[in-house]
Amino acid sequence: MMETQVVSTVSGAAVLDFEVFVLMTMKFRLSMTSDPVMKGRLAAKLADYGLTVADGERIHAQITEALVDEDLFFRNLQAFFDVDTGGAQEVSFASVLWPEFDFKATADASGRLQSARYWHVRRSAARPQFESPRDIPTWSMDLEGFAEHFGPLNPSLHRPLFDEYLPNYEERQFDWVDEYGLTRDYGAGFCWGLFIFVGESWD
């Protein structure tokens, strides 16, 4: 059996650059909202680390060139983090931009990518309560956490890792009973496993 390799001591600068790349892949989806607060989240997140949107675009272009495409993504990610590639099927690290989350990429025995996403591993002890799915802040949950609050999620859309407009993006459908007792059909969007938005199916 091949060994699993977990990265916990990679360069903080490399992690930040990779996560800025991830953040910039969300730019188009975040720009689609009519909510001005949500529209400004990407720029605000970059500013927290002394970066501008132009910096983010530059870093995104550099990392995209280094990672190339989905077929080579896992091996190129190992090289980017300067990880010994012998037999490793997993690369993971604690997130800088989203401190409650860990990023994990896994590959099959041939080195082909199976999954690349964030997992909510450092949650607060008290479970938050939400009156509506619309109350969920951006980047506050992963797929499993969202399902725990709002029930089964049915896949409805999945975009490739290097999609031109919505990279590594997926939507899940679920039913939610509103304050009037009516069952509503909702869709929730996740990018790299991080919650992005929710809306009724006609939104």
N, C-alpha and C positions, 0 to 999 in steps of 0.2 A: 504494500500500500504506500502511496506517495505521501510525503509529509506535508502538513499544512504550515505555511509560513505567515506569521503575523508580524507586521511592522509596527513598532511602538517607539522607535528612537530615530526615525527619519528626520531630516533637517526641517526645522520649523519653517524656514523660508520656502522649501520645496512644497510643503503642505499648503502654505498660504497661496503660493502661485497656482497650485492645482485647484484649490477651492475657489479662487477668483475665476479661473476658467469655468468651473461648474456654475458659479453664480451668473456669469455672463451668458451661459447657455439658456438661462431663464429670462433674459431680457425681453424677448419678443412676447412671451406669454404674460409677463407682468405688465407690459405696455398695452395689452388688450383690455384691461379693466377700465371701468369708468371711475373707480375709486382713486382720488388723488393721493391718498395716503399710501395705498398699495403701489401706485405708479412710482412713488418716490422711494420705495424701500430699497431698491437695488443701489441707488446712488448713496443713500444713507448708510447702508451696510459697508460700502466701499470707503466712505468717509470715516467710518469708525476706525479704519486701519490706515488712514492717511492717503487714500487713493481716490482718484477721480474716475469717472466713467471712461475717459480717454485712456487712463492707465489700465483699466479693466479690459478694454478692447485690445490694447497692445499685448497684454499678458495672455488673453484668450487666443490671439493669433499665434503666439509663440508656442503655447502648450498644444494647440491643435496640430501644429506642424510636427511636434515631438511625438504625439500619440498616433497620428496618421489616420487610422480608420479602425472599425470595429474588429476586423479579423486579427489585427496586430495589437489591439489595445492593451490586453493584459501584459504581454511581454514588454511592450514599450513603457507601460506604467512601472513595471519592475525596474527597467533601465533608468527611468526618470528619477525614481527614488533611490537608485544605486543599491538595489537589493540583489542578493545572490539568487539567480534564477534556477538553480539546480533542484528540480522536483517540486517547486512551490506551486500550490494551487490556490492560495489566498494571500491577498495583501490588504492590510487594514491599518487604520490609525485613528486616533482621537481627533475630532474636528476642531479647527481653530475658529472658523466663522460661526459654527453652530455648536457651542461647547457641550450641549447635552447629548450630542450624537457622535457615533463612530461611523466612518466610511469603511465599506468592505467590498472588495472586488474578488470574485471567485472564477476559476477556470476549470475546464475538464482536463483529463489526463494528457490531451494533446496541446494544451495551452490556449484553447479557444475560450473566449469570455463566455461565462454563463450569467453573471449578474454583477452590476456595479451600482451600489446605492447606499444610502444612509440609514442607520438604525438608531432608534431612540433608546439609548442604554443608560442614561443618567437622568431618570425622572424624579420629580419631587415625590415624597412619601404620600402626600395628600392628593388624591385623584381630583382633578378639576371638574367642575360641573358646568355644563353649557345648556342653555335653554334652546339654542338653535345651532345647526351646523355653521351658520353664518358668523357665529361668535368666535370661531377658531382663528387664532392669529397665524399669519403666514410663517412657515418654517417651524411650527411648534409641535408637529406630530409626524410620525412615519405611518406607513400603511397599516401596520398592526395596531398602533395606538388609535388611529381613526376608526378602525373596525370595532375595537373594544367599546368605543363610545356610541357608535351609530349603526352597529349591526353588520351583517354580511355585505361585502362589497363585490359587485359583479363587474368583471373587466368589460370595458366598452371601447377602449382605444389604447394602442401602444405604438409609440414612435421609436425608430432606431436610435442608437447611441449618437450617431452623427447625422441625424436628420437636419435638413437645411433650415427649418424654422423652429421645430420643437424637439430638440435633442433629448433623448432618454426621458421622454414624457409619457405619462399614461393617465387615463381617466377611468374612474370606477363609478358605477351607478349603485344607488341605494335608496331605500324608502325611509321616509321620516314622517312621523305623526306630529303635526304642528299643534299650536296652543288651542286650536279649535277642534282638535280631534280628527282632522283630515289628513289622509296619507298622501304625501307629496313625493314625486319622483325627482331625486336630486342627482347631480353629478359632482364628483370631487376630482381635482387635478393634482397630480404629484409629479415632481421633477427630481430625478435621481433618488426617489423614495421619500422626498420631503414634501409635505403638504404645501400647496400653492393657493388654491382657491376652491370655493364651493358655490353652487348655484342650482336653482331649480332647472329642470331639463329644458325649459323654454327660455332661460336667461341668455 
